[in-house]
């Protein structure tokens, strides 16, 4: 799987369009568009960082709902 495909997969996993994902991650929309289109390639660690962020948010969200 290419980095472009991985970025797209991560964005789609949270059900967001590029604009929403940009706000969510703090990455400019144009950068996300370029990455997904393969016009630019982010460093290899970027998809991992995004995946960690999404996983952390998922885990902390579950933890908050379990405490209620």
HELIX and SHEET records of a PDB file:
HELIX    1   1 UNK A    3  UNK A   13  1                                  11    
HELIX    2   2 UNK A   18  UNK A   25  1                                   8    
HELIX    3   3 UNK A   29  UNK A   37  1                                   9    
HELIX    4   4 UNK A   45  UNK A   67  1                                  23    
END                                                                             
